[in-house]
Structures are given as structure tokens and as C-alpha cells.
Amino acid sequence: MNPRYPRRGVYVLPNLFTTASLFAGFYSIIASINGHYRVAAIVIFIAMILDGLDGRVARMTHTESAFGAEYDSLADVIAFGMAPAILVFLWGLQDFGKFGWLGAFIYTACGALRLARFNTQVHSASKRYFQGLPIPTAAAVLASLVWVAVGEGYPWLTQISEYLALGLVYALGLLMVSNVRFRSFKDFDLHGRVPFALAIFVVLVVALVAVHPPLVLFIAVISYVVVGLLLTLWQIRSHRIQRRRGGLGH
């Protein structure tokens, strides 16, 4: 083989997980078109699991590549941009006319912009925080909302869910392209030892999710978004107070 022209190829294993995530997003769109909204919402969560695995598999097997990173972003646009937008639009935003489809488009466009910005800043961005809401989290908010709304047992949420979804597509879209910081948990060491209390907490969380998966997941992802907003506002306030004290010191 001529060293000047190395063989080109792609790593199979991590890209298989990415392809599976892409397939899950595509299947969610088909399910939404056919009116199977609950299935479409659940499949988006399956896509999230697969999306999390492809990166971990690539790092564990030392098969990371620029191709894999770009392919992953393209798959994310479908699985976490298009799929949730089509799901929420066909399920509950059609009655709002142009505000409904425009909100779904804004969500999708902002998700694509979020991914493009992440790719350009991946080597300089903080490992502990995301700049802007991650698109899988935004997708989880919409998918869990629809999952709860089409279920039974919470009629009060079902009645307001469509109005809530309308506000969320705009809010989530803006949060994805904002400078609000959200904890990434990438610095969490899964290989090291953890306190026994933390292990018990994980068991309790799993048990809680099993009680009513859609409602617990919806509360969890909404809480994550709210905590990120509150922490950013607190940091802004702290910086302003420090600047004022610095100005008084002079």
C-alpha cells in the first residue's frame, strides 16, 4: 500500500450504534405519521440510549474519528430534531395553525444550529458544562410530555399539554442556541468507587422511574432544564455583585 495514499474507511462498531439511533428516529417519524404517538415517544428514548452508547463504545475501543462525530450529529438532527418536532406537531400543534408548524420548525432549526455550534467548539468547550440545552434533552422533554398526555391517569395534564407543548417548542429551541450552561456530567467517573449512599440513590431512582416512566421522566428532564436556568441566573447575579464591589473598591 502506498503510504502517500492511505486506505480510507470507517469504524464499524460505533457507527452501528449511530445507525441504530438514526433508524429509531426514522421509525419514530413513521409511527407519528400513523398516529402511534406513544410508540413514537418511546422510540425517541431508545434513540437516546443508542446515541449515548456510540460515543462510549468509540472511546472504549479507541475507534473515535471525525467521520463518526459528523455522522453522529447528522443522526441527531433526525432522531432529536425532526422526530420530536413531527411527533409534537402531528399530536397536538396542528390546531394552532401557523404558530404550531412554525414552532416545530424553530425547534428543528435551533437543534441543527446547536449541533453545528457544538461541533465547532468541541475542542475548546468546557467538559463539565454544555453551552445551550443539549438536543437529546430537549427531545426528551417533548417525547415525555406526549407520552404522558396520551396515557391515562392524569387528565389535568392531558388538558393543558397541547398549550404546554406550544410554549415548549419555542422555549426549548431558544434554550438550545442560548448561552445558558447545563451540567454535562462528563467528568463523572463510572470506573471509580462511589459512596454506598449514591448506589442506594441510583436504585431508588430506577424504582421511581418504574412506577410511572413517562411522568417521572418528564419531571426529571424539566427539572434539569430549570436547574440549568437557575444556576445561570445565579452566576450572572454573582458576577454583577463582584463587578460592583470591584468598582466600589476603586
Summary of the structure (lengths in Angstrom):
residues: 250
radius of gyration: 20.2
end to end distance: 68.4
largest distance: 69.4
contacts: 783
relative contact order: 0.10
helix: 76%
strand: 2%
